[in-house]
Amino acid sequence: MKQVLILVAVMVMIFSVGCDQSNKIVTDMELGRDYLNGSGSLNDAVRHLKKAKDTEQNPTEARVLLAVAYFYGLSTGDAIALGKATEYKRDGQALASSLGDAELQAILDLLTERHRYHKGAMDAIVAAGGNAVPVLVSAFATSLYTKIQGEVEEMLLRLGQKDIIPIVDELENSSLTEARKIKLVRVIGKINNLSSKQKLVDFRQSASGALQMEIDATLYQLGEKEYRSGLIAGLSDSDLEKRRVAARAMSLIEKSPTDDILKTMKDDDIQVRLHSVNALALHPAKTALDPVLNLLVSDPDVGVKQAATVAAIKHIEKGYGKGLAKRLVNMVKELENPDDRLRIIKLIRTDRIRNQIKVNKFENLEYQIYEYMESKEQNEMVKRELNFLLNDLDGVE
């Protein structure tokens, strides 16, 4: 009898749990979130999120996800397929314009999670207009959003095309470090909106050091060419941050000051050398090829070597590598570092150098490459690239 009573009690408990589960209410908020995340249709997601926005005690999440859902539908074309493009655009814009800082911050947080509606979330923030600028700028000032810095910059660029002033005004934000302000000025330069010019001139008066030089670089981009000489002088400044800004600015300078840039090839700072060699890649000059080749094989930093490889190719393509083939082939045979040999082979595989090898029958450089590959090269990757080079040469008439 006791066993029967225990069995009955267990069955009652199971039945009670089952009833609790079956009676559990799934809210519109939960359904809308699940559908938006991929478990249902966009139309259902919007329908439930609209209800949740009006019924939830705290509608923040519903408002955020509904705004994202509208712009997700517009970005994918689903809104058109549903025949609701006009509705989504109208209601999405109205909702995005009303989002507060906390809600915009919540969308930023969603971007760090890489959902399927990533672009829709970005579009929702941009649709918020100037209201989104302080939130985006604050994202520059924290490591929490490091992995979406590209997206943050893209959204600021899009907003700045419409209205640059709210972004420039953020330079007065006392919570931003000088490094963050430099980064923001660089974004303003990329936007390239002339409306920012006067405010930058005004702000420059209270700025100093690297920040002032970054403003000078941006003003130069905006047509104020009188800042050119100051930027060039910055290459040799004792302040490291100013040298970095100046070296980066050399990519912008018209009639590139090649001699001044070449002096930075021996700078102790990797960033200065890297920015300078990138500028040389954009503005090739006959006198720069030898220093670039030297940097390619001697710089202690791999990134600088890679940039020098790109710069050397640009110089060769420009026609500054006349008679260079023999020298490059000898470098392959003499360099100890296999990675350096691979970089030189990249130069040899350019059309101009391959043509030099084929034309220069007297030196028989093609055979020298073959002989070296067969008898002396020990690195399998270098051997493979040399074999590709020889195949390339077979195809040169």
N, C-alpha and C positions, 0 to 999 in steps of 0.2 A: 504493500500500500504506500509506503514511504517513497519507493522508487517511482511509483506512478505519479505521486504528487510533485516530485522533483522534475519529472519529464514534462508535466503540464506547465510547471512554472517556467521552464526553459522555452517551451513553445510560445507561451504568452510573451516572454521577453523578445523573442525573435519577431513575433507578429507586431509587437509595439514598435520595434526599431524599423521594421518595414513600413509601417504606417507613417512614422516620423519622416522617413526618406521620401515616401511618395507624396507626403503633404508639404515637403519643403518647397518654398516659392523661389523660382529663379527670376531675378529682377530684370527689368529692361536694361539696366546698366550692365549687368553681367552678360546678357545676350548680345547687346550692342558691341561690347568689348571683344567677345569671342568671335563674332562675325567679322569684325574689322581685322582681327588678327589672323583670319584665314579660314575659319570653320564654317562660314556661310557667305551669302551674297552681300554685295555692297548695299543694295537696296534695303535688305533686312537690317543691316548694321545702322544705316541712317535712320530708318523708321524707329528702331528701339532707342537709339541715342537721342533722338528728338523727344521721345516720351520721357526718357530719363532726365533730360535737361529741365523739363517742366515739373517733374515729380520728385526728384532726389532732394533730400534735405540740404545736402551740399553738392551743388551741380557742377563743381569745378571740373571733375574728370569727364563728365558727360559733355560739357562745352568744349573742352580740349579735343576730345576724340571726335566729336561731331565736326568741328572745324577741319580737322585732319582728314576725316572721311570725305567731306565735300571736295577738298583739293586733291585728294588721292583719286577720286572718281574722275575729276577733270584732267589730271595728269596722265591717266591710263587710257582715257577714251571711254571708260565704262559709263560715264555720265551721258555721253552721246548715245551709246547703245541703249541706254534706258530711256532715252528721250527726255532727260532731265538736265541737260547741260545749262540751260538758262537759269533754271531753279537753283542748281548747285552753285553757279557762279554768283548769283544774286545773294542767296542766303549765306554762302561761304564768306563772301566779302563783308557782309553786314556783321556776321559773328566774329570774324577775325579782327575787324576794326574795334570791337568792343572788348577784346581780351585784355586782361590786366597783366601786370608784371609776373605774378605768380603763375598765371595760366601759360604765358609765353615761356616762362622758365620750365614748366612741365613739358612743353613740346620739345624744348632743347634736350631735356632728359630723355625723351623718347628717341631722339636722334642718336644718342649714345648707344642705344640698344639695337639699332639696325633692323627695324621692322620692314615689312614689305612696302609700307606706305611712306618710306623715307623721304622721297621727293615731295609727296603731298604735305608732309609735315613742314618741310622747308618752304613750300609755297604758301602755307598758312601763315608762317611767321612773316614772310615778305608782304603778304596782304595786309598785315597789321600796320604797315607803314612806319611812320616816325616813332610810334609807340614802342616798336621793337628795338630801336637803336640802343637805348641804355642797357637793355637785357643782353643784346649781342656783344656790346662793347665790354660789359662786365665779364663775359665769357672769355675775353682775352686775358683777364686778370686772375684767372684761377686754373689750376692744373686739372680740375674736374672735367674740363672739356678739351683736353689736349688732343684726343683722337678725332675730334670733329672740327679742328681749327680750320681745315679747308672749307668745310660747309659754312662755318661762321663767316669766313672772309667772303665766300661767294654770296651769301645773303646780304652782307653789307654792300658789296659791289652792286647788287641788283637794286637795293634801296637807294644807294647814292646816285644812280642814274636818274632816279625820279626827283630826289631832293637831297642834296649833299649837306645842307646846312646843319641838320640835327647831328650828323656824324662829326662835322668839324667842331661843333659846340662841345662835344664830349672831350675834346682836348683840355677843357677847363676842369674836367672831373678830377678832383684831388685824390681820389682813391686809386687812380691809375699810376703805376710806376713810370719812370722815364722810359724804360725799355718797352713797356706796353704802349706808351704814347708814340714812340718811334715806329712801332709796328702799325699803329693806327694811321699815322701820317703816310706810311708806305701804301696802305690800302687807299687812302684818299688820292694818292698819286695815280694808282691804278684806275680809279674811277675816272680821273681826268676830266672833271667837271669844272669849267672856268668859274662857276659861281663860288667856288671855295677860295679863290685867289685872295680877295681882300681880307677875309677872316684869317687866313694863314699869315699874311703880312702882319696883321695886328698881333696875332699870337706869337709870332717870331720875336717880337720886341721883348717879351718876358722869358723867352727860352734861351738856352745856352748849350754849349758843348755839342754832343752828338745829336741831340734833339733838334737844335737849331740847324745843324748841317743837313739833317733829314728833311727839314722844312725847305731848306735851300734847294735840295734835289727835286722836291715836288714842285716848287715854284718854277724851277728850270723846265720841268716837264710841261708846266702850264704856260710856257712862253716867255718867262722872265729870264732872258739869257745873261743878264748881268751877274748872275750867281755862278757862272761857269768857272771863273778864275778862283773863287773861294773853294769850290769843290775840288779842283785840281790841287790846290795848295794843301787841302786836307789829307792828301795821300802821304805826306811826310810829317804830319802832325805828331806830337809826342803822345797825344791822347789816343789810346788804342781804339776806343769806340768810334771816335771821329774818323780814324783811318779806315775802319770797317765800312762806315757809311759812305765815305768818299770813294772807296774802291768799288762798292756796289753801284754807286752813281755813275761810274765810268761807262757802264753799258748804255747810259742815256745820252752821253755827251756827243754832240755832232762835231765833226772834224776831230776825231779822237786824238788826245795827246799821248801818242804812243810812247815817246821817250819817258814821260813822267810815269806812265803805267809800268814800263819795263823796270824802273827802279824799285818797284814793290815786289819783284820776283824773289828778292832776298829778305823780305820782311819775315820776322820771326812768327808771325801769326798766320795760321792756316787759312782763316776766313779772308784775310786781306789778299793772300796769294790766289785763293780760289776765285774771289770776285774779280780780281784783275785779269786772270787768264780767261775768265768768261767774257770779259769786255773785249779782249783781244780776239776771241772767236767771232764776236759780232762785228768787229772792225779790223779785219786783217791788214797787216802792213808788212812790206818786204823786210824791214829791219827786225821784225818781231819773230820770224820763223826760227832762227837759231836759238834765241832764249827760250822759246816754247819747247823746242826739242830737248834742250838741256833740262828743263823742268820735268818733262815727260819721263826721263830716266833717272833723275837725281833727287827729286823732291821726296821727303820722308813720308808724305801723306798720300795714300792711295787715291783719295778723292781728287786731289790736285792733279795727280798723274792722269787720271781719267779725263778731267777737264782739259788738260794740256793735249791729250790725244785728239779730242774733238777740235780744239783750236788749231792744231797742226793740220788736220784734214781740211779745215776751212781755208787755211793759208795755201795749201797745195791746190785745192780746187780753184782758188783765186788766181793761180798761175805763178805763185812765188816759190815753187819748188823746182825750178829749172836746174837740171843736172844733179838732182838729189838722189837718184836711184842708187848709184854706186855707194854713196855714203850710208844709205839705209840698209842695204844688203850687208855691208861690213859691220854695221851695228848689230844686226841679228847674229852674226858670227861671233861677236866679241862680248856682248852683254851677258853677265852671269845670271841675272834674275830672269827666269822663264816668263814671268808676267810682263816684264819689260820687253822681252823679245816678241811676245804676242801683240803688244801695243804697236811696236814698229811694223810688224807684219800687216796690221790694219792699214797703216799708211802706204805700204807697198801695194796693197790691193786696190788703191784708188786708181781710177782710169788713167790719170796723168802719169803716175809713176810706172804703171804696167806698160804704158806706151813707150816711156823712156827705155825700159828694159828691152823691149822688142826692137826699138830703133838702134840701140847701142850694141850692135853685133860685135864690135871689137872687144868689148869687155867680157862678153859671153856671160852676163850676169845670171841668166836663166840656168845655165849649167852649174854655176857656182852655188846657186840655191839648192839645186838637186844634189850636188856632191856633199854639201854640208848636211842636208837632211839625212842622207843615206849613211854617212860615215861618222858624224860627230854629234848630232842632236840626240839627246837622251830622253827628253821630256815628250811623252806621248801626245799631249795636247798641242804642243808646238809643232810636232811632226805632222799632226793632222792638218793644222792651219797652213803649214808649208805646202802640203800636198794639194790643198784647195787652191793655194796661190799658183802653183804650177799648172793646175787645171785651168785656172783663169787665164794664164799666159798662153796656153794652147789655143784659147779662143780669140786671142788678139791678133788681128791681121797686120 
